[in-house]
Each structure stands twice: as structure tokens, then as C-alpha cells.
Amino acid sequence: MNKFLTKWAVTFFAVLIAEKILPGIYANSVGTLLIAALLLGILNAILRPILLVVTLPITLLTFGLFALVINGIVLALTSVLIPGFVVMGFWAAVWGALIISIFSAIINALVKG
């Protein structure tokens, strides 16, 4: 349970940073961000691996860069499912996914270190 809460907190802070940095990502409240981080974690655990397997050929052709598009799709889907959490457009989703990935890695390194 502690590991789950840690991952949720890391995802929350990464989404919060992306929301503050990017003009195309908005959230109505901190509660909305908490719910969005929870759903994003669930979608990343369930849907993202399926999408990565289905798109494996194009991911290999782009040397893994298509995985950013997959992450953007998952982030955009999160915004569709959570009222009050808005990702405006494809590029906002891709850049948001990149920022979330980078800051999640940094925060995870700090927490584990």
C-alpha cells in the first residue's frame, strides 16, 4: 500500500508540474489533479502496455519516439474521462506526457535515493 501511495504522489507532483509549465493543460482544483493522477496511473498500468505492443513496429521504426505519442494518447484519454482536467490538443498531450515522464523519473530518483 505504501508503494502505491508513493507512486500516486509522484505522479500527482509530475502532473502538477506539467499543469504549471504548459499552457495547454488545465485543472480546476487540486482534487481534480489527484483524481487525474490516479486515473493516469491506472491507464498507464493497463492500457499503455497494450498500446505499446500493438504499435511495436512503428515504435521500432521511430527508435522509440512513438512511445511519446502513446503517452500523449493516455494523457489525452485521462482528460476526456476526468471533468475539470483539460488537455488542449495533440501537442499539449505529447509535451505534457514528456514533462510528466521526466519529472516522474527525477522525483522517483530523489525518493529512492
C-alpha positions as CSV (number, residue, x, y, z in Angstrom):
1,M,0.0,0.0,0.0
2,N,2.9,2.3,0.8
3,K,4.4,1.8,-2.6
4,F,1.1,2.6,-4.3
5,L,0.7,5.8,-2.4
6,T,4.3,6.8,-3.2
7,K,3.7,6.2,-6.9
8,W,0.5,8.1,-6.8
9,A,2.2,11.1,-5.1
10,V,5.0,11.1,-7.6
11,T,2.5,11.1,-10.5
12,F,0.5,13.8,-8.8
13,F,3.5,16.1,-8.4
14,A,4.6,15.4,-12.0
15,V,1.1,16.2,-13.4
16,L,1.1,19.3,-11.2
17,I,4.4,20.5,-12.6
18,A,3.2,19.8,-16.2
19,E,0.0,21.8,-15.5
20,K,2.0,24.7,-14.2
21,I,4.5,24.7,-17.1
22,L,2.3,24.0,-20.1
23,P,-0.3,26.5,-21.2
24,G,-2.4,23.6,-22.8
25,I,-3.0,21.7,-19.6
26,Y,-5.5,22.9,-17.0
27,A,-7.1,21.6,-13.8
28,N,-9.9,23.1,-11.8
29,S,-8.6,22.1,-8.4
30,V,-6.0,20.0,-6.6
31,G,-8.7,17.4,-6.1
32,T,-9.1,17.1,-9.8
33,L,-5.3,16.7,-10.2
34,L,-5.3,13.9,-7.5
35,I,-8.0,12.1,-9.4
36,A,-6.3,12.7,-12.8
37,A,-3.0,11.3,-11.3
38,L,-4.8,8.2,-10.0
39,L,-6.5,7.5,-13.4
40,L,-3.3,8.3,-15.3
41,G,-1.5,5.7,-13.2
42,I,-4.3,3.1,-13.8
43,L,-4.3,3.8,-17.5
44,N,-0.5,3.6,-17.7
45,A,-0.6,0.2,-15.9
46,I,-3.4,-1.3,-18.0
47,L,-3.8,0.5,-21.4
48,R,-0.3,1.7,-22.2
49,P,1.3,-1.8,-22.4
50,I,-1.4,-2.9,-24.8
51,L,-0.9,0.1,-27.0
52,L,2.9,-0.4,-26.9
53,V,2.6,-4.0,-28.1
54,V,0.0,-3.1,-30.8
55,T,2.2,-0.2,-32.1
56,L,5.5,-2.1,-31.7
57,P,6.5,-1.9,-35.4
58,I,6.1,1.9,-35.7
59,T,7.8,2.3,-32.3
60,L,10.8,0.4,-33.5
61,L,10.9,2.4,-36.8
62,T,10.9,5.6,-34.8
63,F,13.6,4.3,-32.4
64,G,11.1,4.5,-29.5
65,L,9.9,8.1,-30.1
66,F,6.4,6.8,-30.9
67,A,6.1,5.8,-27.2
68,L,5.8,9.6,-26.5
69,V,2.8,9.7,-28.7
70,I,1.3,6.7,-26.8
71,N,2.0,8.5,-23.5
72,G,0.2,11.6,-25.0
73,I,-2.8,9.5,-26.0
74,V,-3.1,8.1,-22.5
75,L,-2.8,11.6,-21.0
76,A,-5.5,12.9,-23.5
77,L,-7.7,10.0,-22.6
78,T,-7.3,10.9,-18.9
79,S,-8.5,14.4,-19.7
80,V,-11.5,13.1,-21.6
81,L,-12.5,10.9,-18.6
82,I,-11.9,13.5,-15.8
83,P,-14.2,16.5,-15.8
84,G,-12.2,19.6,-14.9
85,F,-8.9,18.2,-16.2
86,V,-8.3,19.6,-19.7
87,V,-5.5,18.8,-22.2
88,M,-5.9,21.1,-25.2
89,G,-4.8,19.3,-28.3
90,F,-2.3,16.7,-29.5
91,W,0.9,18.6,-28.9
92,A,-0.1,19.7,-25.4
93,A,-0.7,16.0,-24.7
94,V,2.6,14.9,-26.1
95,W,4.6,17.7,-24.4
96,G,2.7,17.1,-21.2
97,A,3.5,13.4,-21.3
98,L,7.1,14.2,-21.9
99,I,7.2,16.6,-18.9
100,I,5.4,14.1,-16.7
101,S,7.8,11.3,-17.6
102,I,10.9,13.5,-17.0
103,F,9.7,14.8,-13.6
104,S,8.4,11.4,-12.5
105,A,11.9,10.0,-13.2
106,I,13.5,12.8,-11.3
107,I,11.1,12.6,-8.3
108,N,11.5,8.8,-8.2
109,A,15.2,9.1,-8.1
110,L,15.0,11.6,-5.2
111,V,12.5,9.5,-3.3
112,K,14.5,6.2,-3.7
113,G,17.9,8.0,-3.2
